[in-house]
């Protein structure tokens, strides 16, 4: 998939991380790495980028962009940190973090699986 085709995932991201995503795509292109982005999103205050197949050359570039997102306000791109408000985790700057507080730790994921009853 081309750089331009992958770029459509930008619209799924918060505005502050869109330049970070564009830079990731440019870095992949510059390195001659051709991957298809299958999803790009915010999850628990971090950028997540998924590609169509494992790629050892792309993995460090993607991981670096995801790590940078943990220190970048997802609303404006300024320096930010992980915040929580109403059980919503977000990486925000002081201005956009009004009403949020610093969490006690990283978000913990829990699953509640339900199996169908036997009739």
Protein Blocks (a to p, Z undefined) as FASTA:
>chain_A
ZZklmmmmmmmpcfklmmmmmmmmmmmmmnopacddfbdcdeehiacdddfbdcfklmmm
mmmmmmmmmmccfknopacddddeehiacdddfklmgoiacdfbdcdddddddddddZZ
